[in-house]
Amino acid sequence: MVRLEGVHKRFGRLEVLQGIDLEVKRGEVVCVIGASGSGKSTLLRAINLLEPAEQGRVFLEGVEISGTKGLNDVRRRIGMVFQQFNLFPHKSVLENVTMAQRTVLDRPKQEAAERARSLLERVGLADKLEEYPDRLSGGQQQRVAIARALAMDPHVMLFDEVTSALDPELVKEVLDVMRELAREGMTMIVVTHEMGFAREVADRIVFMDEGLVVEQGPPAEVLDSPREERTKRFLGLVLEH
């Protein structure tokens, strides 16, 4: 579904991605872990071309997309949910989920609304259609953001630390939605600090440090028997905390 070959990204003198090679199969759930500043979020943004790579190639469904001018087509197929919810504060929940469908996919108003209602019911927010974001909890806003991304019928979903801005009691409701997506076979790349979620849901865990993929493998292998010293050090701190 997604392949990166030798992807480099710099911000000034800082090389944030130092030659990333990564493949994600259709239907696979990959959780990316690592310390802050290790390049995890930049990796996601390189995949959907928000941060185009200076070097290397990005493929989506077997076709190279790096350097493409057809950004809208790429972003139709790659859904992304951010740490901050990025909802339009002056639009209702229903309007937030229908807007991109109508402007990017050219869906008729009624069809877009039906799709939005179906997805909002799926994420447990069928009773919030006419509410505005500031009347919702953080967990509810994040679930609206997930519904908005799914409304575009993406082929792959990227999640960038989507629970880190939430109060602890709201984390579960968002992770439950993501668990359901994983069970349904959605291809997902998830940057997360939620090690329990990664252990339970991921097919593979990728550990990044200083812009490199240091280690990857099944959750039990990476979390319980890491091979690399850098992985052991990171997990020692995180799991102890």
Helices and strands as residue ranges (DSSP letters): E 2-11, E 14-24, E 29-33, H 40-47, E 55-60, E 63-64, H 71-77, E 78-81, H 93-104, H 109-122, G 126-128, G 133-135, H 138-150, E 156-160, H 168-183, E 187-191, H 195-201, E 204-209, E 212-217, H 219-224, H 229-240
